[in-house]
Amino acid sequence: MAINATYLKVFSIVIALFITVFAFAQEVSLHAHNDYLKKKPLFDALEQNIYSIEIDVFPSDRGVVVAHTGNSLSQKPLLEELYILPLKKVLDAGNIKSQVSLVFDIKNGGDKTCTEIMKLLNTHLAKHRFQLRILFTGGYGKEFRKNFMQWNIVFDYNLENYLKTGEIPDYSGRFSNSYSTFKSYYKSIPKDSLQKRFALANMMGLETRVWAAGNNEKTWDFLVKLGFNILNVDDYKKARNFLNKINSKN
């Protein structure tokens, strides 16, 4: 009995040390927020070495379209034309060596929309699936996933729940909140617990982020120091310059 207790105590200390090391060694990356609004969707992000691309989608009679709202869907670009075929061309040419995360914000249609997206990916990008990470956020039920088990499919979950409970749901890939929501509760979490939860997520390859935090370096610096490992950005060049400055100090 004493041996077990000693073992558990040592094990807890080792885990705490590992988490501390990962907290200081975390690598911060960038997420291209509402990328489809850029002059050159996909390519503006890739030019700044941003490999997490956010795409808002709706189902329509024409297929899956890229749009922020449900207005005038008949005039919105098709997902296949705006992202999937251009990405196929880049991957076929071998011009990207990093893993690419396609982040689909499901605005309507739930699992049906997710299924249609996966069918498009299967048709055009199946041979590149090991280089792709498919992350779904918004309205979905996850049942569609069982039909596409050969793909790396993960989901976005509530950051507040993770930071307060440590719970990691099945197929987690990212934990998110709005910046205003995060600011309303983060001080209520003990600092030690907060740091450990961020570090554990980083160690397990789970992303932590907030959206609607603006595009200023002071806020980015605050988030990085807290432990966030991915910054939600609109100004790609400014964000890349910010990370370059941070990395040059380390």
N, C-alpha and C positions, 0 to 999 in steps of 0.2 A: 504493500500500500504506500509506504514512504517512497519507494522507488518510482512508482507511477506519478506521485505528486511532484517529485523532483524532476522527472522527465517532462511533465507538462509545463513546469516552471521554466526549464531550460528552453523547451520548444517555443514558448511564448516570447522569451527574450530574443531568440534567433529570428523569429518572424518580425518582431519589432525592429531589429537591426536591419533586416532586409528592406522593410518598408521605409526606414529612414534613408537608406542608401538610394533607393529608387526615387524618393522625394527630391533629393538633391540632383539626381542624374536625369530627371525627366526631360524628354525631348518635346518641344512645343511645335505643333504644326498649324496650318491654316485651313479654314473652311470657307469656300467661295459661296457666300450668301446670295440667294436670288441671282445666280450666275446668268440665267437666261435674259436678264435685263441689260447685259453688257453689249457693247458694240460687236464683239466677237465672242459669243458664248462658247464655252469650253476652252478656246484657244487663249483668251486673255488670262485665264487661270493657269493653264499649263505653262505659259510664258514666264510666270512667276513661281514655277514649281509648286503650285497648289494642286493637290491630288484628291481633295474632297470637294465634290461638286454638288451643289443643291439644285434640284429640279422640281418645281411645283407642277403637278399633273392633274388633269381631269379626263374622264372618259367622254367620248363624243361619238356621233354617228360616223365620223371620219376615222376614228381610231383614238389612241391616247394623245392628247394635246398638252402642250406646255403653256401654263397660264397661272396667274396668281389669283384671279377671281373667275367666276363662272360666266362672266359677261362676254358676248360675241365670240364664243368658242369656234364658230365656223371660220373666223379670221385668224385664229391662233396657229402657230407652227406645230407640226406633228413631232412628237418625241423622236420618232425614227429618223426624220430628216434633220432635225436641229442638233441631235446629240449622238444617236446610236451609229449612224452611218459615218459621220466625221470621226468618231472615236475609233471605229473599226479601221478606217484608213490609217490613222496614226499608229494604232497597235500593230496592224499588218506590216507597217514599215519599220517596226521595231524602234520607234523614236521615244518611247517611254519605258524606263526601266523600273520605276516605282509601282507599287500597288495603287490602283485608282479606286476610290470610294465614290460610287454613284448614290447620292442621297435623294430618294424620292419622297417628297412630301405629298401624301395622298389626300387630295382635297375633296374627292367624292368617289363613290363606287366601291370602297372597301376592298375586300379580297378579290373581287372581280377585276378591278383596275390593276391590282398587284399581279394577277394572273396574266393579264394582257401584256403588262410590261415584261414579265419573265418570258413570255412566248417570243417577244421581239428580241430579247437578249439571246435566247436560245437559237433563234434563226440567224442572227448576224454575228454574235460574239462568243459562241460556245467554245471555240478553240482558244479563246483568251480568258476563259472563266477563272483560271487560277491566278490571274493578275488583277481580277476585279473583286471588289467587295461591295455587295448590294445592301444598302441600309434603308429601311423603310421607317417613316415617321408619319404621324397623322392618323387617318381613319383606316384601320385594317383589323383583321381578326386572326391572322397568322395561320389559318388552316391551309392556305394555298402553299405554304412552305414545303409540306410533305411531298408535293408533286415536283419539286425542284431541288431535291436533296444534294445533287451534284454541284450546286452553286453555294457560294459563301454568302448566306443571307442572314442578316442580323437586324435588330430593331432598336429604336430610340425610346428610352424610358425616362420617367420623372426623376430629375436630379435631386430634388428635395427629399423624396422618399429614400433614395439611396444614401444620402449624406446623414440622414437621421437614423436609419435602421440598419444600413449595411446590406440590405437585401439586394441580390443580383438575380433578376428574373432570367429564365431560360432564353438563350439566343440574344443576350444583351450585346450591344455594340457601342452604345453611346447613352449618356445621361445628360438631359438638357432641361433648362428652364429659361424663362425670359430674365433679363438682367434685373428688372425691377422686382420680380418675384424673389430672385436669389438674395437681393439686398434686404428684403423684408424679413428674412429668416436666418441668414447665415451666422449672425452674431449670437443667436440663441444656442448654437451648437458649440460645445467646448472646443477650444482651438486644437488641442491634442487629437481629439476625435476627428475633427475636420481634416487635419493634415494626414492622418492615417487613412481616411477614406479616399482622399484624392490620390495618395501614394499607392494604395492597393489597386485602385482602378488603373493607374498608369502601369503598374507591374503586370496586370492581367491583360493589357492591351485594350482596355475599355476607355473610350473618349469621354471627356467631361467638358461641357461648353455652356455658354449662355448666348442668347441672341438679343438683338436690340440694345447693345451696350455702346453703340457709337463707334467711331473710328479714330479715337485719339490715343496717343501713346501712354498717357497717364493711366487711363482705364486698362489698357492692355497690360501695362506693367503691374498694376494691382492684381489682375486676374492671374497672371503668370506666377507672381509671388505667393498667391494663395494656394496654387497647385493645379490650376486648369492646364490641360495638355493640348487643347485645340482652341484657337481663337476664331470666332465667327466674324468675318470681315467683308466689307464692300469695296474698300480702297485697297486693291491688291498690292500695288507697288509700295504704298506707304507701309503696309503691314509687313511685306517682305524686308524692307529696309530696317524696320523695327527689330525683326528677328535676327537679322544679320548683325545688328549692333549688340544685341544680347549675347549672341554666340561668340562674338569677337572678345567679349569680356571674360568668357569662361575658358 
